[in-house]
Amino acid sequence: MKKSLFAAALMSLVLAACGGQKTEQAVEAAASAAEAAASAAEVAASAVETAAASAAETAEAVAASATETAADAAASAADAAAEAATAAASAAEAAASEAK
């Protein structure tokens, strides 16, 4: 009976030791997974930062282009107004000349 009890206790110790290794391996695997997740989060944050910077640069370029286009349109409108004023002055001068 003592031998059976000793064998059972020894077997329990062996099983506990083996189970402890599996637990340690599980903890290591979980830690590795956590490190991988943290690394992936850093990569994602970097990608978001890069995308935001690119979007800001694109928005700035679009705004500059829109400003330039608006300035060109305003200059064209001013030229057209000047031509219309010149034509109106010429027409008024011609009408005054005929009235004499």
LUMTORRO-407942 format. One record per residue (C-alpha): x, z, y; residue number from 1; residue in three letters. Coordinates in steps of 0.1 Angstrom, whole numbers, always signed. Layout:
// LUMTORRO-407942
<site X="X" Z="Z" Y="Y" seq="NUM" type="ALA"/>
...
// end
This chain:
// LUMTORRO-407942
<site X="+0" Z="+0" Y="+0" seq="1" type="MET"/>
<site X="+28" Z="+8" Y="+24" seq="2" type="LYS"/>
<site X="+44" Z="-25" Y="+16" seq="3" type="LYS"/>
<site X="+11" Z="-43" Y="+24" seq="4" type="SER"/>
<site X="+7" Z="-24" Y="+56" seq="5" type="LEU"/>
<site X="+43" Z="-31" Y="+66" seq="6" type="PHE"/>
<site X="+38" Z="-68" Y="+58" seq="7" type="ALA"/>
<site X="+6" Z="-69" Y="+78" seq="8" type="ALA"/>
<site X="+23" Z="-53" Y="+108" seq="9" type="ALA"/>
<site X="+53" Z="-77" Y="+105" seq="10" type="LEU"/>
<site X="+29" Z="-106" Y="+103" seq="11" type="MET"/>
<site X="+10" Z="-93" Y="+134" seq="12" type="SER"/>
<site X="+43" Z="-91" Y="+153" seq="13" type="LEU"/>
<site X="+53" Z="-126" Y="+143" seq="14" type="VAL"/>
<site X="+19" Z="-140" Y="+153" seq="15" type="LEU"/>
<site X="+20" Z="-121" Y="+186" seq="16" type="ALA"/>
<site X="+55" Z="-135" Y="+193" seq="17" type="ALA"/>
<site X="+43" Z="-171" Y="+185" seq="18" type="CYS"/>
<site X="+13" Z="-166" Y="+206" seq="19" type="GLY"/>
<site X="+34" Z="-154" Y="+234" seq="20" type="GLY"/>
<site X="+55" Z="-185" Y="+233" seq="21" type="GLN"/>
<site X="+23" Z="-206" Y="+235" seq="22" type="LYS"/>
<site X="+11" Z="-186" Y="+265" seq="23" type="THR"/>
<site X="+45" Z="-190" Y="+282" seq="24" type="GLU"/>
<site X="+43" Z="-227" Y="+275" seq="25" type="GLN"/>
<site X="+8" Z="-228" Y="+290" seq="26" type="ALA"/>
<site X="+20" Z="-210" Y="+321" seq="27" type="VAL"/>
<site X="+49" Z="-234" Y="+325" seq="28" type="GLU"/>
<site X="+26" Z="-263" Y="+321" seq="29" type="ALA"/>
<site X="+2" Z="-249" Y="+346" seq="30" type="ALA"/>
<site X="+30" Z="-243" Y="+371" seq="31" type="ALA"/>
<site X="+43" Z="-278" Y="+365" seq="32" type="SER"/>
<site X="+8" Z="-292" Y="+372" seq="33" type="ALA"/>
<site X="+5" Z="-271" Y="+404" seq="34" type="ALA"/>
<site X="+39" Z="-285" Y="+416" seq="35" type="GLU"/>
<site X="+27" Z="-320" Y="+408" seq="36" type="ALA"/>
<site X="-5" Z="-314" Y="+428" seq="37" type="ALA"/>
<site X="+14" Z="-300" Y="+457" seq="38" type="ALA"/>
<site X="+37" Z="-330" Y="+457" seq="39" type="SER"/>
<site X="+7" Z="-353" Y="+456" seq="40" type="ALA"/>
<site X="-9" Z="-335" Y="+485" seq="41" type="ALA"/>
<site X="+23" Z="-339" Y="+505" seq="42" type="GLU"/>
<site X="+23" Z="-376" Y="+497" seq="43" type="VAL"/>
<site X="-13" Z="-379" Y="+507" seq="44" type="ALA"/>
<site X="-7" Z="-360" Y="+540" seq="45" type="ALA"/>
<site X="+22" Z="-384" Y="+548" seq="46" type="SER"/>
<site X="+0" Z="-414" Y="+540" seq="47" type="ALA"/>
<site X="-27" Z="-401" Y="+563" seq="48" type="VAL"/>
<site X="-2" Z="-394" Y="+591" seq="49" type="GLU"/>
<site X="+12" Z="-429" Y="+587" seq="50" type="THR"/>
<site X="-22" Z="-445" Y="+587" seq="51" type="ALA"/>
<site X="-32" Z="-425" Y="+618" seq="52" type="ALA"/>
<site X="-1" Z="-436" Y="+637" seq="53" type="ALA"/>
<site X="-7" Z="-472" Y="+627" seq="54" type="SER"/>
<site X="-43" Z="-470" Y="+638" seq="55" type="ALA"/>
<site X="-32" Z="-455" Y="+672" seq="56" type="ALA"/>
<site X="-7" Z="-483" Y="+677" seq="57" type="GLU"/>
<site X="-33" Z="-509" Y="+668" seq="58" type="THR"/>
<site X="-59" Z="-494" Y="+692" seq="59" type="ALA"/>
<site X="-33" Z="-493" Y="+720" seq="60" type="GLU"/>
<site X="-24" Z="-530" Y="+714" seq="61" type="ALA"/>
<site X="-61" Z="-539" Y="+713" seq="62" type="VAL"/>
<site X="-67" Z="-520" Y="+746" seq="63" type="ALA"/>
<site X="-38" Z="-537" Y="+762" seq="64" type="ALA"/>
<site X="-50" Z="-571" Y="+751" seq="65" type="SER"/>
<site X="-85" Z="-563" Y="+764" seq="66" type="ALA"/>
<site X="-72" Z="-552" Y="+797" seq="67" type="THR"/>
<site X="-51" Z="-584" Y="+800" seq="68" type="GLU"/>
<site X="-82" Z="-605" Y="+791" seq="69" type="THR"/>
<site X="-103" Z="-587" Y="+817" seq="70" type="ALA"/>
<site X="-76" Z="-592" Y="+843" seq="71" type="ALA"/>
<site X="-74" Z="-629" Y="+835" seq="72" type="ASP"/>
<site X="-112" Z="-632" Y="+837" seq="73" type="ALA"/>
<site X="-113" Z="-615" Y="+871" seq="74" type="ALA"/>
<site X="-85" Z="-638" Y="+884" seq="75" type="ALA"/>
<site X="-105" Z="-668" Y="+872" seq="76" type="SER"/>
<site X="-137" Z="-655" Y="+888" seq="77" type="ALA"/>
<site X="-117" Z="-649" Y="+921" seq="78" type="ALA"/>
<site X="-104" Z="-685" Y="+919" seq="79" type="ASP"/>
<site X="-139" Z="-699" Y="+913" seq="80" type="ALA"/>
<site X="-152" Z="-678" Y="+943" seq="81" type="ALA"/>
<site X="-125" Z="-691" Y="+965" seq="82" type="ALA"/>
<site X="-132" Z="-727" Y="+955" seq="83" type="GLU"/>
<site X="-169" Z="-721" Y="+961" seq="84" type="ALA"/>
<site X="-162" Z="-707" Y="+996" seq="85" type="ALA"/>
<site X="-140" Z="-737" Y="+1004" seq="86" type="THR"/>
<site X="-167" Z="-761" Y="+992" seq="87" type="ALA"/>
<site X="-193" Z="-742" Y="+1013" seq="88" type="ALA"/>
<site X="-171" Z="-743" Y="+1044" seq="89" type="ALA"/>
<site X="-165" Z="-780" Y="+1039" seq="90" type="SER"/>
<site X="-203" Z="-786" Y="+1035" seq="91" type="ALA"/>
<site X="-210" Z="-765" Y="+1066" seq="92" type="ALA"/>
<site X="-184" Z="-785" Y="+1086" seq="93" type="GLU"/>
<site X="-198" Z="-818" Y="+1074" seq="94" type="ALA"/>
<site X="-234" Z="-807" Y="+1083" seq="95" type="ALA"/>
<site X="-222" Z="-796" Y="+1118" seq="96" type="ALA"/>
<site X="-204" Z="-829" Y="+1122" seq="97" type="SER"/>
<site X="-235" Z="-849" Y="+1114" seq="98" type="GLU"/>
<site X="-256" Z="-827" Y="+1137" seq="99" type="ALA"/>
<site X="-235" Z="-838" Y="+1167" seq="100" type="LYS"/>
// end
